Amino acid sequence: MSNHNLRKPFLEGLSPSEKGIQIELSLETLHFGRSQDNEVVLEDQRVSRHHAHLTYEEGAYYLMDLNTPNGTLVNQQKILNQKLNNGDVIQIGKHVFRFCDLASTAQPVTEFHETTGLQTEPISASSPPQSHSSMKHLFWYGGGGIFVLALLWILLQPLPQRKPAGDKKNEFEPSSDLNLEGALPDISRESYAINYEKANQLYLSGYREWLSKNYLRALDDFKAALELYPEHRLAKIHLDKVEQEITESVNQHYKSGINYFNSAQYALAVHHFQQVMALLARRAPATGYCDIRAEQSMLENPDFEKYCDSLKKIEEAKSKERGQAP
């Protein structure tokens, strides 16, 4: 086996500012934009602060534009969420990259020429090009055969039966074999497409909130997107990520609150315990749970326990802080 096939997929820089650069891709999301918090920082005023991201999902890489004014191009076509194939050329502002996956050499490869810009004509890397004459003959023969078959099919169709002239009783009644359902507009499909567009806007809003660490807003946006369009793949992925990051952040604040409480730094302890309760606002127990949890046997829930303990520690810290005051 060739060593080339063992190499991970990568982005190859094609524009002058990225010429010769290769960015190896992993399973982590790769962010593009003008802001310094992106993994790929693109210095161009036509590029948004958070412009696009590249994700790995279900065995393939997808490039998504984050609803930017100038858009993201793949093979000179503006895209919203595009699966990438080996050789696809990505353009964000003046920055151009080629997606390379050497393990899938059978995929179409797109050439890029600096003098002519982006070339969209696919070139097969494995099969030789066919001659124009053979393609022309194939076109004419194939088209002629289809025309003959269509003509025969029309001639073989039975003629419609005419009603007797005096029979006007059922003149305006529909035929019993008429498929009325097929004649109606596909309203459900149109609504489905509208829901997808709305869900995608909510996903983009949630993604920006997630980048800003506004986890609760991001959570609400991702859940709303999935209510409109349950199959939105990226909303599912990032909803799970937000839930995981909320749990990690809760654990960090709770641990800090305990440490500050034990060292008698009560103001700082209160701050961290309040953060715990704010982050758990969507997972908080029912009203009154914290008052009766010691009296009744209940199922253990780490979120409930941290929430109730934070509430208790805040009251104790404030009481001790008042006792320390001169």
N, C-alpha and C positions, 0 to 999 in steps of 0.2 A: 504493500500500500504506500502511496506517495505521501510524504510529509505534509504536502499542501492540503490534503484532505482532512488532516488532523487539526488544522488551524481553526480557531473560532472565527465566526463572522466579524467583519470590521467595516468601518467607513474609511474610504480613501479620499483625501482632499484633492479636488480638481482645480479649484479657483486659485489665482495667484497667491492669495494670502494663506491658503492651506496646502499649497502644492507640496506633495511628498509626505504629508502628515497621514498617519493611519491610526484610527481610534478603534481599539478592540472592544467588541460588544460582549456584555455579560447578561445575566438574567435580571439585573437591576434596571430600573427606568433611567433613561438618559435624557436630560433636559437641555433644550436649546433656547438661547435668548440673549438679550443685551445685558441683563442684570448679572452681577458677579456671583450670585448664588446658584447659577446654572453650571452643570458639568462642562458644557460646550458654550463658551462665551463668544458671541458674535458681535463685533464692533461695527455696527451699521445702523444708521438712523431709520432705515426701512424695516429693521427687525424690532419686534416688540420686546419688552422686558422679559416676559415669559412667552415665548413664541410657539414652541412645539415640543413634543416629547416622543421618545422612541421606547416602546415597551415590548417585552417578550411574553407572549401568551399562547398557550396550547401549541407549542412547537413552531411558532413563527414570530417574526418581528413586525410590529405595526407602527406606522408613523402617524401622529395625530396633530393637526393644527389646532391651536387654542383660541379659535375664533378671532384671529388677528386681522387688522385692516388690510395688510398687503398679502396675506395668505402664504401657504407653503405649497411648493410645486414638486411633483414626482413625474419625471419624463415630460416636463413642460405643461403638465395639467394640474390645475389647482385641486387640492384634495382636502378632505375633512378627516377621514380615518382610513388609511391605506395600508394593505398588507404589502410588504416589500419582497421582491424577487431578486435573485442574483443579477447584478448589473444595473439595477434601477438608479437613476440619477436624481438626487435630491437638491433642491435649490431653495435657500432661505435668504432673501435679500440678494446680496452679491456673492454669497458664500455657496459653493457647490461641492457636493460629496457624492461618491458612488458607493452604493451598498454592495459589498462583496461577501458571498457565501460560497467558498471554494468546494464545500462538500456537495453542492447541488449544481454541478456543471451543466446539467441538461436544461437549466432555466435559460430564458432568453437574456442576452447581454446587450446593453445599450452603449453605443459609442459616444464619446464626448470629444468635440473638437474646439479648441480655444478660439479659433478664428471664426467659426460659424455659430458658436453658442451651443445649445443643447440639441442633440440629435435624437429623434424619437424612433427611428427605424430599427426594429429588432433584428439582431444578427445571431443566427444559431451557431453555437460554439462546436457542435458535434456533427451536423449534417451539411453537405456541400450545397451551394445555391443551385436552384433549378434554372434551366434556360428559359428565356422569355418566350421562345417559340412554342415549347412544349406546354407551358402554362396557358398560352393563348389557345392552342388546340383543345386542351382540356376544358377551358371555359366554354368554347363554342359547342363542343360535343355534349357537355353536361347540360348547358342551357337548352339545346335542341331537344334532348331527351326529356327534360322536365316539361317543355311545352307540349310535346306529343302526349305524354301521360295526362296532363291537365285537360287537353282537348278530348281525349277518350273518356275521361271521367265525367265531363259535362254532357257528352252525347249519350252516355248510358243512364243518366238520371231520368226517373219517370216524370212525365208531364203532370202538372197539377190538375185535379179534377174540377170541372166547372159545375156550379150549382144550376139546377133547372131554373129557367127564367121566371116561373111563377112562384118559386119557393123563396119568399122574402122573410120568413119567420126568423131564421137564424143568420140572416145576412151580416149582422154586426156582432154576433157572438164569437168569442175566440175559439179556435180549434182546440179539441180536447188534448192533443199531443203537443201543444205549444208550451215551451219551457219559459214561463213568465219569470221565474227566479233568475234565469240567465240573462233576461233582457233588462233587469233592473241594474242601476249603477252599483258598483262595488263600494258602498259607503264605508263598510268596515275596514277595507284595505286603505282607503283614503285617511280615515281617522287614525289608523295604525301608523301611517307615515307622519301625520301631524304630531302624534304623541311622541314619536322618535325624535323629531326636531326639538320639541319642548324639553324632553328628557335630556337631550344632549346639551342644551343651554344650561339646565340645572347641574349637569355633570361638570361643565366648564366652570360654573360659579363655585361649586364645591371643591373643585381642584385648586382654584386660586385661594380659597379659604384654608385648605389643607396646607398649601405652601406657606401661608402666613401663620400657621399653627393655631388658627381659629377652629378648633376641632369640633365644637358643638354645631357651629354653622355649617361646616363641611358635612357633618353627619346628617343634618336635616336635608341638605341639598341632595346628597347621594340617595337617601331614602325616598325623597320625593321623585327623583329621576326613575327609580326602580318601580315606584307605584304606577307611573305613567307608561313605562316600557320595561317590563320585568326581565327582558333578555339583554339589557344594556351591560355588556361584558365589563367595560372599564369601570362603570359605577359599582358593580359587584366587587371588583378587585380592590378599589380604593375605599369602599365602605369597610371591608375587612381590615385594611391597613389603618384606617382612622380608629376603629374599635381597639385594635392592638396598641396603637400609640397612646390612646386615652388610658388604657390599663397601665402602660409603662410610666406615663406621666403621673398618674395617681399614686403608684408605688413610690416614685421618687419624692413627691411632695409629702407623702405620709411619713416616709423614713426621715426626711429632713425635719418635719414637725416634731416627731418623737425626740430626735436628737436635741433640737433647740429647747424643747420642753424640759428634758432631763438636765440640761445645763442652765436652766432658769432664765433663758432668753425668751421670755414669754411673748413679746411683740412679734418676733420672727416666727415663733411657733404658731401663733394665731394666723399669721399670713399664710403659712403652708397648709394648715388644716382647712382654711377657707378655700384654698385652691382645690383641695381634695373634694370638698362638697360641691364646688362649682362644676368640676369635671364630671362628677357623678350625678349631675342634675337629671340626666336621661335614664339613669339606672338607680335612682334613689328609692328606698323602700317606701311603703305606704305610710301615710300619716299615723303616728302613734306606735309604729313598730319599735322605734328606739326606746320607748318608755316601757314596753312590755317584754322586750326580748329576754330580759333576765328572769322573768317570771314563767315563761312558757318555753317548752321544748320546740324549737323551730329548725328547719333545714339550714345548714350553714351556707352563707353566701358571702364571699370575700368582699364584694362591693358594699353590701349592707353593713358588714362589720366595720369596715373602714369609715363609712359614712357616719355611723352612730358613734364610733369612738372619736372621730374628729369633732363631732358636735359636743361631746362630753368634754374633750380636752380643751376646746375653745372656752367653755364656761369656766373650767378649772384655771386655765391660764389667765383669763381676765380677772378672776377672783384673786389669784396670787399676785397679779400685777397691781391690783388696788391695795393689797396688803403691804406691798413693798413701798408704795408711795408715802412720802413723809407727811 
